[in-house]
């Protein structure tokens, strides 16, 4: 209560009280000079009131804002630059950069003639953290500077309040990028030295990378070469190079990428005669063309790399010492490195300076100077380098100079099967243990029979009888709003929806022990359960789910507690209970709700396909690309053709195939009448063969050949091949599968009754490909016995290369979803 009182009144009252108290204290001092020291001490220990001890921080707000800030009625705007507010010109008002933050001050005169202020701070979507924080801080500083009683209001890009938008005479505009610089230090990109290495064998299992000049003349067909440019590592395999050196050099490049480049480097394999232009450009050719002269053998067959020498840097009696470290058994191991010392490793073409973690700063500085002198003492080629290495972050090149330190492959390749057998090991038993475990049971199970119409109807009625109420919401901007009743059952692929369903749960009352009913039964209340379905369109971002978890879900949890269950579902992957609530009128549109129609062209043609997958409960009407080739005599379709530049007027055709189910034909007419209930839209039902040329075929891009039957619906099966469990397994998707069930890191098997397709995801492994290929052959052999009249052929298909025979098995096929960046 005290904090809410007017500050100025409180300050004046406090000042008056202070004056009175001071006068009273002065009189008391004169009268009570003989007061004892103990009494004075006791009085001084009396605690102060909490508000008397408060001190305002000694801030000089004039450093941030001009003297006339907020003194003239109108609008003032500051942008945040290098942690500080900077006032902008009036001509730039209402134009906000997406990467900046602003403080907006509205000054006006109230009825009493006093100045009144409104303070906002606006946050751009792409603004850095320092700008966001400083906008909030300096908005409060501005309020303190003016002595204003208002609060500071946060406004975010794309979610501005009406009061904020009303400050400007015209609509506000967003400008891409940022005008001001961040106050944080920017991290500069790493600079890499381009080097070319020739790979030699070293010992039994290791390799030696010999630096050579970065030029075409260095290449030799007998060797493997590693060209390291930093974020690209090229592996050039000579025609006569050994396979063991190829694999070891590749593993070395993988380790360099993982340990030194944070997996950001790209490893590119270059085969002789098929090199990329980037490879030749790095080697000196500006046009990226291969050399005219063939690559010849020129490296001495008896080549031996220079023996590395290890020196320790230490302080002697007033001078520096550089003794050579004795290497036991002429085998250099990393255990000779002491963390209290600094060492210089001279490999002729590479000079490394190694700093121990506990070494002194003086010795480190001396080692750097000594390494430069040691480098220049000997005549070395231009491509030789001095590299500093810190203990714990050693490079792979440095480690490779030591025996047994993080070797590429710590395996003895000299052992053969015969030599191992001589030791008494049972190779047959070992091979049996190494056999790949596989679970192919799903390939031999019969196809799941479709649910009968009566069973689907009964299930739907039971689930809808239990449903007491359903409330629906849709995400608009960053807030969930109630979905209009006329839009129930209509979904858009770019949007997110929330359905709160309350179900009646009957209570089981146990019978009496004697089987007799109680004379006075207790009145028991029926229980209930709440399920929240979160539906996400296939083009919608995951921000909708985050918004839901931090807003509506928390609210529902506080209301229903343990009785709440949250089910997240994606487009065309809905469960049967959820689908049943829409009574087969489940429509999926492309795009967003309330999406503006482009003014520069005619309104788009809308084409919808009705289909049931495995059950009448899984009936959906999905908008697809207008194309006559998508028609099929076994299905029904809706085609809306708008008149020129008038979306609200046009003609709607309901096309019924000659072999379509009569129940689906009746259903699609009902849906079409509800969807396009408009006096300006004409309505026409067409049986196959009655199509008018002027509108119907023209809207579908012209008459084309299309399928006359959908026999595949009785045979389609989709299997997933994966080794995520640690062994290879094949599992079947339900009959209501969709395009998004094609997993990018797995292999899928699709059977359409005539062909079996092996679909390869972009990230599947070679092992999975081989095992899936074998599984597909086993499946086809099995079907030859079970269905001898329907012989299948095996086809390979890649992501984004699917044929019409493959895509027709999926309802509403479109472009593949892009993985999140």
C-alpha positions in Angstrom: 0.0 0.0 0.0 2.8 2.4 0.9 4.6 1.7 -2.4 1.5 2.6 -4.4 1.2 6.1 -2.9 2.3 9.0 -5.0 6.1 9.3 -4.8 6.2 13.1 -4.8 3.7 13.4 -1.9 5.6 10.8 0.0 8.9 12.6 -0.5 7.5 16.0 0.6 6.0 14.4 3.7 9.3 12.6 4.5 11.1 15.9 4.1 8.8 17.7 6.6 9.1 14.8 9.0 12.8 14.9 8.7 12.9 18.7 9.5 10.7 18.2 12.6 12.7 15.3 13.8 15.9 17.2 13.4 14.6 20.2 15.4 13.4 17.9 18.1 16.7 16.1 18.3 18.6 19.4 18.5 16.5 20.5 21.5 16.8 17.1 23.1 20.6 17.2 22.8 20.7 20.6 24.5 18.5 19.5 27.4 20.1 16.1 27.9 23.8 16.8 27.7 24.3 14.8 30.8 23.0 11.7 29.2 25.2 8.6 29.8 27.3 7.1 27.1 25.4 3.7 27.5 22.0 5.4 26.8 23.4 7.1 23.7 24.8 3.8 22.5 21.4 2.0 23.1 19.6 4.7 21.2 21.9 4.4 18.2 21.2 0.7 17.9 17.5 1.3 17.1 16.9 -0.2 13.6 15.9 2.1 10.8 12.7 1.7 8.8 13.1 -0.4 5.6 12.3 2.5 3.3 14.8 4.7 5.0 17.7 2.3 4.2 16.8 2.2 0.4 19.3 4.0 -1.8 18.8 4.7 -5.5 21.8 3.7 -7.7 23.9 6.7 -8.5 23.1 6.7 -12.3 23.4 9.8 -14.4 20.7 9.3 -17.0 21.8 12.4 -18.9 24.6 10.2 -20.3 21.9 8.2 -22.1 19.2 10.7 -23.0 19.2 14.4 -24.0 17.7 17.1 -21.8 14.7 17.7 -24.0 13.7 14.0 -24.1 10.0 13.7 -23.3 9.6 17.5 -22.8 7.9 18.1 -26.2 4.6 16.4 -27.2 5.1 13.8 -30.0 7.0 10.7 -30.8 10.7 10.0 -30.0 12.5 6.8 -31.0 15.9 5.4 -30.0 17.8 2.5 -31.5 20.2 0.3 -29.5 23.8 0.5 -30.7 26.8 -0.8 -28.7 24.7 -1.2 -25.5 23.5 2.5 -25.7 20.4 4.2 -27.0 20.8 6.4 -30.1 18.0 8.7 -31.2 16.9 8.4 -34.8 15.5 10.9 -37.2 11.7 11.5 -37.5 11.8 10.3 -41.2 12.8 6.8 -40.0 9.8 6.5 -37.6 7.8 3.4 -38.3 10.6 1.6 -40.2 12.1 -1.1 -38.0 15.1 -3.4 -38.8 14.5 -7.0 -38.0 17.9 -7.3 -36.4 17.6 -4.2 -34.1 15.7 -3.1 -31.0 14.1 0.2 -30.4 12.7 2.4 -27.5 9.6 4.4 -28.4 8.4 7.3 -26.2 5.0 8.9 -26.8 4.7 12.3 -25.0 1.3 13.9 -24.6 -0.5 16.6 -22.4 -3.2 15.4 -20.1 -6.4 17.2 -19.0 -4.5 19.0 -16.1 -1.9 20.4 -18.5 0.8 18.0 -17.2 3.0 15.9 -19.5 2.1 12.2 -19.7 4.3 9.5 -21.2 3.9 6.0 -22.8 7.1 4.0 -23.1 7.5 0.9 -25.4 10.5 -1.2 -26.3 10.3 -3.1 -29.6 12.2 -6.3 -30.2 13.2 -7.5 -33.7 13.0 -11.2 -34.5 16.7 -11.4 -35.5 18.0 -9.0 -32.8 21.0 -10.2 -30.8 20.8 -10.8 -27.0 22.6 -7.7 -26.0 20.2 -5.5 -28.0 17.2 -7.2 -26.5 18.5 -6.8 -22.9 19.6 -3.2 -23.4 16.3 -2.1 -24.9 14.5 -3.3 -21.7 17.1 -1.8 -19.4 17.2 1.6 -21.1 13.4 1.8 -21.3 13.4 1.6 -17.5 16.2 4.2 -17.4 14.1 6.5 -19.5 11.2 6.1 -17.2 13.4 6.9 -14.2 14.9 9.9 -16.0 11.4 11.4 -16.7 10.0 10.4 -13.3 7.1 8.8 -15.2 4.6 6.6 -13.4 3.8 4.4 -16.4 5.2 1.0 -17.0 7.4 0.0 -19.9 5.6 -2.2 -22.5 7.4 -4.9 -24.5 6.4 -5.3 -28.2 7.7 -8.1 -30.4 7.9 -8.1 -34.2 4.8 -9.5 -35.7 2.9 -9.5 -32.4 2.5 -5.7 -31.8 -0.5 -4.4 -29.8 -3.2 -2.1 -31.3 -2.1 0.7 -29.0 1.5 0.5 -30.3 0.4 0.4 -33.9 -1.8 3.4 -33.2 1.3 5.5 -32.5 2.2 5.7 -36.2 0.3 7.5 -38.9 1.0 4.7 -41.5 1.6 1.0 -41.2 4.9 0.0 -39.7 7.5 -1.6 -42.1 10.0 -4.3 -41.4 13.4 -4.1 -43.1 15.6 -7.2 -43.4 19.0 -7.2 -41.6 20.3 -4.9 -38.9 21.4 -1.2 -39.1 23.4 -1.1 -35.8 26.3 -3.2 -34.7 26.2 -5.6 -31.7 28.1 -4.7 -28.6 29.5 -8.2 -28.3 32.8 -9.1 -29.7 32.4 -11.1 -32.9 34.2 -14.4 -33.2 36.5 -14.3 -36.3 36.6 -17.3 -38.6 39.5 -19.6 -38.2 42.3 -19.2 -40.8 43.7 -22.4 -42.1 47.0 -23.0 -44.0 46.5 -25.1 -47.1 48.9 -28.1 -47.0 49.4 -31.2 -49.1 50.6 -34.5 -47.5 51.9 -37.7 -49.1 50.9 -40.8 -47.1 53.6 -43.4 -46.3 53.4 -46.6 -44.2 55.0 -46.3 -40.7 55.6 -49.4 -38.7 53.0 -52.2 -38.6 49.8 -50.2 -38.3 50.5 -46.5 -38.4 51.0 -44.0 -41.2 53.3 -41.0 -41.8 52.1 -37.9 -43.5 55.0 -36.2 -45.4 54.3 -32.5 -46.3 55.0 -31.7 -49.9 54.6 -28.5 -52.1 50.9 -27.7 -52.9 51.2 -28.3 -56.7 50.3 -30.8 -59.3 53.9 -31.9 -59.7 53.8 -33.4 -56.2 51.3 -36.0 -57.1 52.5 -39.6 -57.7 50.2 -42.5 -58.8 51.8 -44.9 -56.2 50.7 -42.8 -53.2 47.6 -41.5 -51.4 47.6 -37.7 -50.9 45.7 -35.6 -48.4 45.0 -32.0 -49.4 43.9 -30.1 -46.3 42.4 -26.6 -46.9 40.6 -26.3 -43.5 36.9 -26.8 -44.1 37.6 -29.1 -47.1 39.9 -32.2 -46.9 40.5 -33.8 -50.3 41.6 -37.4 -50.5 43.4 -38.3 -53.7 44.0 -42.0 -54.3 46.7 -42.8 -56.8 45.9 -45.6 -59.3 48.7 -47.8 -57.8 48.2 -46.9 -54.2 47.6 -49.6 -51.6 44.1 -50.1 -50.1 45.4 -50.2 -46.6 46.9 -46.7 -47.0 43.6 -45.5 -48.5 41.6 -46.6 -45.5 44.1 -45.4 -42.9 44.4 -42.0 -44.6 40.7 -41.7 -44.7 40.5 -42.5 -40.9 43.2 -39.9 -40.2 41.1 -37.3 -42.1 38.1 -38.3 -40.1 40.0 -37.8 -36.9 41.3 -34.4 -38.0 37.7 -33.4 -38.8 36.3 -34.6 -35.5 39.0 -33.4 -33.1 40.3 -30.2 -34.8 37.4 -29.0 -37.0 34.4 -29.8 -34.8 33.0 -32.0 -37.7 32.5 -28.9 -39.9 35.0 -30.0 -42.5 33.9 -31.9 -45.7 35.9 -34.9 -46.7 36.0 -35.3 -50.5 37.3 -38.4 -52.2 39.1 -37.7 -55.5 39.7 -40.6 -58.0 42.3 -40.2 -60.8 40.7 -38.9 -64.0 37.5 -37.9 -62.1 38.8 -35.1 -59.9 36.6 -32.0 -59.1 37.4 -28.6 -60.3 37.9 -27.4 -56.7 40.7 -29.9 -56.3 42.6 -28.5 -59.3 42.0 -24.9 -58.3 43.6 -25.5 -54.9 46.6 -27.1 -56.6 47.1 -23.9 -58.7 45.0 -24.1 -61.8 42.7 -21.0 -61.9 40.2 -22.6 -64.3 40.0 -25.9 -62.2 41.1 -28.0 -65.2 43.3 -31.1 -64.9 47.0 -30.8 -66.1 47.8 -31.5 -69.7 50.7 -33.7 -68.9 50.0 -37.1 -67.2 50.9 -37.6 -63.6 54.1 -39.7 -63.4 56.1 -41.6 -60.8 58.9 -39.4 -59.4 59.2 -40.2 -55.7 62.4 -42.2 -54.8 61.5 -45.8 -53.9 64.0 -45.7 -51.0 62.5 -42.5 -49.5 62.9 -42.3 -45.8 61.2 -39.5 -43.7 63.5 -37.3 -41.6 64.1 -38.5 -38.1 62.4 -36.2 -35.6 64.4 -34.6 -32.8 62.9 -33.7 -29.4 64.4 -30.8 -27.4 63.5 -29.6 -24.0 63.6 -25.8 -23.3 64.8 -24.9 -19.8 66.5 -22.1 -17.9 70.2 -22.7 -16.9 72.5 -20.5 -14.9 71.5 -17.1 -16.4 71.0 -18.5 -19.9 68.7 -20.8 -21.9 69.4 -24.5 -22.5 68.1 -26.6 -25.3 69.2 -30.2 -24.6 68.1 -33.0 -26.8 65.8 -35.5 -25.1 67.1 -39.1 -25.1 64.5 -41.4 -26.6 64.5 -45.0 -25.1 65.0 -47.8 -27.7 64.8 -45.1 -30.5 61.0 -45.2 -30.1 59.4 -41.9 -29.4 56.4 -42.2 -27.0 54.3 -39.4 -25.5 55.2 -40.4 -22.0 58.5 -38.5 -22.3 56.5 -35.2 -22.3 56.4 -33.7 -18.8 53.5 -31.2 -18.2 55.9 -28.8 -16.3 58.2 -28.4 -19.3 58.2 -27.0 -22.8 59.5 -29.0 -25.7 60.4 -28.4 -29.4 59.9 -31.2 -31.8 61.9 -30.7 -35.0 60.7 -32.9 -37.9 62.5 -30.8 -40.6 59.3 -29.8 -42.5 57.4 -29.3 -39.3 58.6 -27.7 -36.1 56.2 -28.1 -33.1 56.4 -26.2 -29.9 54.6 -28.2 -27.1 53.6 -26.3 -23.9 52.9 -28.3 -20.8 50.0 -27.1 -18.7 52.2 -26.3 -15.7 55.0 -24.7 -17.6 56.0 -21.1 -16.7 55.3 -18.1 -18.8 58.9 -17.1 -19.1 59.9 -20.6 -20.5 57.0 -20.4 -23.0 58.1 -17.1 -24.3 61.6 -18.3 -24.6 60.5 -21.4 -26.5 58.6 -19.4 -29.1 61.8 -17.3 -29.7 64.0 -20.4 -29.8 61.7 -22.2 -32.2 62.0 -19.4 -34.7 65.8 -19.3 -34.5 65.9 -23.1 -34.8 63.6 -22.9 -37.9 65.9 -20.4 -39.6 69.2 -22.1 -38.7 68.5 -24.9 -41.3 67.6 -24.3 -44.9 64.0 -25.4 -45.1 61.5 -25.3 -48.0 58.8 -22.6 -48.2 56.0 -25.0 -47.2 57.7 -25.9 -43.8 55.8 -24.6 -40.7 56.2 -23.8 -37.1 53.1 -24.9 -35.0 52.3 -24.3 -31.4 50.7 -27.1 -29.5 49.0 -26.9 -26.1 48.9 -30.0 -23.8 45.5 -31.6 -24.1 44.7 -30.1 -27.5 47.4 -31.7 -29.6 46.8 -32.0 -33.4 46.7 -35.3 -35.1 49.8 -34.4 -37.1 51.7 -33.9 -33.8 50.4 -37.2 -32.3 51.4 -39.1 -35.4 55.0 -38.4 -34.6 54.8 -40.5 -31.4 54.4 -44.3 -31.4 51.1 -45.6 -30.0 49.5 -42.2 -29.4 45.9 -42.2 -30.7 46.9 -44.4 -33.6 44.6 -44.5 -36.6 44.0 -48.3 -36.3 45.4 -50.1 -33.3 45.1 -53.5 -35.0 47.8 -56.0 -36.1 47.2 -56.4 -39.8 50.1 -58.9 -40.1 48.0 -61.8 -38.6 46.3 -64.1 -41.0 43.6 -66.7 -40.4 46.2 -69.5 -40.6 48.5 -67.9 -38.0 45.5 -67.3 -35.7 44.4 -71.0 -36.1 47.9 -72.1 -35.0 47.3 -70.5 -31.6 44.4 -72.9 -31.0 41.6 -70.5 -31.5 38.3 -71.9 -32.8 37.6 -69.7 -35.9 34.3 -71.5 -36.7 32.9 -70.7 -33.3 34.1 -67.1 -33.6 32.5 -66.7 -37.0 29.2 -68.1 -35.6 29.3 -65.4 -32.9 29.8 -62.7 -35.5 26.7 -63.7 -37.5 24.4 -60.7 -38.0 21.2 -61.0 -36.0 18.1 -60.1 -38.0 14.3 -60.1 -37.3 12.3 -60.6 -40.6 9.1 -62.0 -39.0 7.0 -59.0 -40.3 7.7 -60.1 -43.9 6.0 -63.5 -43.3 2.9 -62.2 -41.5 -0.3 -61.9 -43.6 -1.6 -58.5 -44.6 -3.9 -56.8 -42.0 -7.5 -57.2 -43.3 -9.5 -54.0 -43.8 -12.0 -53.0 -41.1 -15.6 -53.6 -42.2 -18.0 -50.7 -42.5 -20.3 -51.9 -39.7 -17.3 -52.3 -37.3 -16.0 -48.9 -38.2 -19.5 -47.4 -37.6 -19.9 -49.1 -34.3 -16.5 -47.9 -33.1 -17.3 -44.3 -34.2 -20.6 -44.3 -32.4 -19.1 -45.7 -29.1 -16.3 -43.1 -29.1 -18.6 -40.2 -29.9 -21.1 -41.3 -27.2 -18.3 -41.1 -24.6 -17.3 -37.6 -25.8 -19.1 -35.0 -23.6 -17.6 -31.9 -25.1 -14.8 -30.8 -27.5 -13.3 -27.3 -27.6 -11.0 -26.4 -30.6 -8.3 -23.8 -30.9 -6.0 -22.7 -33.7 -2.6 -20.9 -33.5 -2.7 -17.4 -34.9 0.6 -15.6 -34.7 1.9 -16.6 -31.3 -1.5 -17.1 -29.6 -4.1 -19.8 -29.6 -7.6 -18.6 -30.4 -10.9 -20.4 -30.6 -11.6 -22.1 -33.9 -14.9 -20.9 -35.5 -17.5 -23.7 -35.5 -17.8 -23.6 -39.3 -14.1 -24.5 -39.6 -14.3 -27.6 -37.5 -12.9 -30.5 -39.5 -10.9 -28.3 -41.8 -7.1 -28.3 -41.3 -4.3 -26.4 -43.1 -0.9 -27.8 -43.6 0.9 -24.7 -42.3 -1.1 -24.4 -39.1 -1.4 -26.1 -35.7 -4.6 -27.0 -33.9 -5.5 -28.0 -30.3 -8.6 -30.0 -29.4 -9.6 -30.4 -25.8 -11.9 -33.5 -25.5 -13.7 -34.4 -22.3 -14.7 -38.1 -22.1 -17.2 -39.7 -19.8 -15.8 -42.6 -17.8 -18.4 -44.9 -16.2 -17.7 -46.1 -12.6 -17.9 -49.8 -11.9 -20.1 -50.5 -8.9 -19.2 -53.9 -7.3 -22.2 -56.2 -6.6 -23.1 -57.2 -3.0 -21.5 -60.3 -1.7 -24.9 -62.1 -1.7 -25.8 -60.8 -5.1 -28.5 -58.5 -3.6 -28.6 -54.8 -4.3 -28.2 -52.4 -1.4 -31.4 -51.0 -0.1 -30.0 -47.4 -0.2 -27.5 -47.1 -2.9 -25.0 -44.3 -2.6 -25.2 -41.6 -5.3 -21.9 -41.8 -7.2 -20.7 -39.2 -9.6 -19.5 -40.4 -13.0 -15.8 -39.8 -13.6 -14.3 -38.1 -16.6 -11.0 -37.9 -18.6 -9.6 -35.1 -20.6 -7.4 -35.7 -23.7 -5.8 -32.8 -25.5 -4.9 -33.5 -29.1 -2.3 -31.3 -30.6 -2.5 -31.5 -34.5 0.5 -30.2 -36.5 0.4 -29.7 -40.3 3.3 -31.1 -42.3 4.6 -27.7 -43.3 4.1 -26.1 -39.8 7.1 -25.3 -37.7 7.8 -26.8 -34.2 7.3 -23.3 -32.7 3.6 -24.1 -32.4 4.3 -27.1 -30.2 6.6 -24.9 -28.0 3.9 -22.2 -27.7 1.4 -24.8 -26.7 3.6 -26.4 -24.0 4.3 -23.0 -22.4 0.7 -21.6 -22.6 -2.3 -23.8 -23.1 -0.9 -27.0 -21.7 0.1 -25.3 -18.4 -3.4 -23.9 -18.2 -5.1 -27.2 -18.9 -2.8 -29.0 -16.4 -3.8 -26.5 -13.6 -7.5 -27.2 -14.4 -7.6 -30.9 -14.9 -4.4 -32.2 -13.1 -3.9 -35.9 -13.3 -7.0 -36.4 -15.5 -5.2 -34.7 -18.4 -3.5 -36.6 -21.2 -1.7 -34.8 -24.1 -1.5 -36.5 -27.5 0.7 -34.9 -30.2 -0.3 -36.0 -33.7 1.0 -35.0 -37.1 -0.9 -34.6 -40.4 -2.1 -38.0 -41.8 -0.8 -39.8 -38.7 -3.9 -39.2 -36.5 -5.2 -42.0 -34.3 -8.6 -43.6 -35.0 -10.4 -42.2 -31.9 -9.5 -38.6 -32.9 -10.6 -39.2 -36.5 -13.9 -40.7 -35.4 -15.0 -37.3 -33.9 -15.2 -35.7 -37.4 -17.5 -38.4 -38.8 -15.4 -38.9 -42.0 -15.5 -35.2 -42.8 -11.8 -34.6 -42.4 -10.5 -32.0 -44.9 -6.8 -31.0 -45.2 -6.1 -27.8 -47.2 -2.7 -26.6 -48.5 -1.3 -23.4 -47.1 -2.5 -21.3 -44.1 -5.9 -20.1 -42.8 -6.8 -16.6 -44.0 -4.0 -16.7 -46.5 -4.2 -13.6 -48.8 -4.9 -14.4 -52.4 -2.2 -13.0 -54.8 -3.6 -9.9 -56.4 -1.3 -10.0 -59.5 -2.7 -13.2 -60.8 -6.0 -15.3 -61.0 -7.1 -17.1 -57.8 -5.8 -20.7 -57.7 -7.7 -23.8 -58.7 -8.5 -26.1 -55.8 -8.4 -29.9 -56.3 -9.3 -32.4 -53.5 -9.1 -36.2 -53.4 -11.3 -38.4 -51.1 -9.8 -41.7 -50.0 -10.1 -44.2 -47.1 -7.0 -46.2 -46.1 -7.8 -49.6 -44.5 -11.0 -48.4 -42.7 -13.8 -46.0 -43.2 -12.6 -44.2 -40.0 -9.4 -43.2 -41.9 -11.3 -41.2 -44.5 -9.7 -37.9 -45.5 -10.3 -35.3 -48.2 -6.9 -33.9 -49.1 -6.0 -31.0 -51.4 -3.6 -32.0 -54.1 -1.9 -30.4 -57.1 -4.4 -29.9 -60.0 -3.4 -32.5 -62.5 -5.6 -34.7 -64.7 -3.1 -37.6 -64.3 -4.0 -37.8 -60.6 -7.6 -38.9 -61.4 -8.5 -42.5 -60.8 -11.8 -44.3 -61.7 -12.0 -45.9 -58.3 -12.1 -42.5 -56.4 -14.0 -39.3 -56.1 -12.7 -35.7 -56.4 -13.7 -32.1 -55.9 -12.6 -29.4 -58.3 -13.2 -25.7 -57.6 -12.6 -23.5 -60.7 -12.8 -19.8 -59.7 -13.9 -17.2 -62.3 -11.4 -14.6 -63.4 -10.0 -12.6 -60.4 -13.0 -13.6 -58.3 -12.2 -16.2 -55.6 -15.7 -15.9 -54.1 -17.4 -16.9 -57.3 -16.8 -19.9 -59.6 -18.0 -23.4 -60.2 -17.5 -26.6 -58.2 -17.4 -30.0 -59.8 -17.8 -33.2 -57.9 -16.2 -35.9 -60.0 -17.3 -39.5 -59.3 -15.3 -42.3 -60.9 -17.0 -45.1 -62.6 -15.7 -47.7 -60.1 -16.1 -45.4 -57.0 -17.7 -46.6 -53.8 -21.4 -45.3 -53.7 -21.0 -44.4 -50.0 -17.9 -42.3 -50.8 -19.8 -40.6 -53.7 -22.6 -39.6 -51.3 -20.1 -38.4 -48.7 -18.1 -36.2 -51.0 -21.3 -34.5 -52.2 -22.2 -33.6 -48.6 -18.7 -32.3 -47.9 -18.7 -30.2 -51.1 -22.1 -28.6 -50.3 -20.9 -27.7 -46.8 -17.5 -26.4 -48.0 -18.8 -24.2 -50.8 -22.1 -23.0 -49.4 -22.2 -19.8 -51.5 -24.9 -18.4 -53.8 -22.1 -17.1 -56.2 -20.6 -20.6 -56.7 -22.2 -23.1 -59.1 -22.4 -26.7 -58.2 -22.3 -29.7 -60.6 -21.9 -33.4 -60.0 -20.1 -35.2 -62.9 -19.9 -38.9 -63.5 -16.8 -40.1 -65.2 -17.1 -39.4 -68.9 -19.4 -36.4 -68.6 -16.7 -33.7 -68.1 -17.0 -30.4 -70.0 -14.0 -29.3 -71.9 -14.2 -25.6 -71.2 -13.7 -25.5 -67.5 -13.0 -29.0 -66.1 -10.1 -30.2 -68.2 -8.7 -26.7 -68.7 -8.4 -26.2 -64.9 -6.6 -29.6 -64.6 -4.0 -28.6 -67.2 -5.6 -30.4 -70.1 -6.9 -33.9 -70.7 -4.4 -36.7 -69.7 -4.3 -40.4 -69.3 -5.2 -41.6 -65.8 -5.5 -44.9 -63.9 -8.8 -46.8 -64.4 -8.6 -48.9 -61.3 -7.1 -49.0 -57.8 -6.4 -52.7 -57.3 -3.2 -51.7 -55.4 -5.4 -50.6 -52.4 -6.0 -54.3 -51.7 -2.3 -55.2 -51.6 -0.4 -52.1 -50.4 2.0 -52.8 -47.5 4.9 -50.6 -46.2 7.8 -52.0 -44.3 10.6 -50.2 -42.5 14.1 -51.7 -42.5 16.3 -50.4 -39.7 19.2 -51.4 -37.4 18.4 -48.9 -34.6 18.0 -51.7 -32.1 21.5 -52.9 -32.6 20.5 -55.5 -35.1 18.6 -55.5 -38.4 14.8 -55.5 -38.1 11.9 -55.2 -40.5 8.6 -53.8 -39.1 5.3 -53.1 -40.9 3.6 -49.7 -40.9 -0.2 -49.7 -40.4 -2.4 -49.7 -43.5 -3.1 -46.0 -42.9 0.5 -44.9 -43.8 1.5 -41.6 -45.4 4.4 -40.0 -47.2 6.0 -38.8 -43.9 6.4 -42.4 -42.8 9.3 -42.7 -45.2 12.1 -42.3 -42.7 15.2 -40.4 -44.0 17.7 -42.6 -42.1 16.1 -45.9 -43.0 15.1 -48.1 -46.0 11.5 -48.7 -46.8 9.9 -51.7 -48.7 6.7 -50.9 -50.5 4.5 -53.6 -52.0 1.7 -52.4 -54.4 0.6 -55.9 -55.7 2.7 -55.7 -58.9 6.0 -54.3 -57.8 8.1 -54.2 -54.7 10.0 -51.0 -54.3 13.2 -50.6 -52.3 13.2 -46.9 -51.2 16.5 -45.5 -49.9 16.6 -42.7 -47.4 19.2 -40.0 -47.8 21.0 -41.0 -44.6 20.8 -44.8 -44.7 24.0 -46.9 -44.3 25.5 -49.4 -46.7 25.0 -52.2 -44.3 21.2 -51.5 -44.2 21.1 -51.3 -48.0 22.6 -54.8 -48.4 20.4 -56.4 -45.7 17.3 -54.6 -47.0 18.0 -55.9 -50.5 18.3 -59.4 -49.2 15.1 -59.0 -47.2 13.2 -57.8 -50.3 14.4 -60.9 -52.3 13.2 -63.1 -49.4 9.8 -61.3 -49.4 9.3 -61.7 -53.1 10.2 -65.5 -52.9 7.7 -65.9 -50.1 4.9 -64.2 -52.1 5.6 -66.5 -55.1 4.4 -69.3 -52.9 1.5 -67.4 -51.3 0.2 -65.5 -54.3 1.5 -67.3 -57.4 -0.8 -65.3 -59.7 0.6 -62.0 -58.6 4.3 -62.2 -59.3 6.2 -59.1 -58.1 9.3 -57.4 -59.6 11.9 -55.6 -57.5 12.6 -51.9 -58.2 15.0 -49.5 -56.6 13.9 -45.9 -56.0 15.6 -42.9 -54.3 14.2 -40.0 -52.4 12.9 -37.3 -54.7 13.1 -39.7 -57.7 9.9 -41.7 -57.0 7.8 -42.8 -60.0 4.0 -42.6 -60.4 3.6 -46.3 -59.6 5.2 -45.6 -56.2 3.5 -42.3 -55.3 0.0 -43.4 -56.1 0.1 -45.7 -53.0 0.3 -42.5 -50.8 -2.8 -40.3 -50.3 -2.0 -36.6 -51.0 1.6 -37.1 -52.2 3.6 -33.8 -52.5 7.1 -32.5 -52.1 9.1 -34.1 -49.2 9.4 -32.2 -46.0 12.6 -30.2 -45.6 14.6 -31.2 -42.5 14.9 -28.4 -39.9 18.1 -26.3 -40.4 
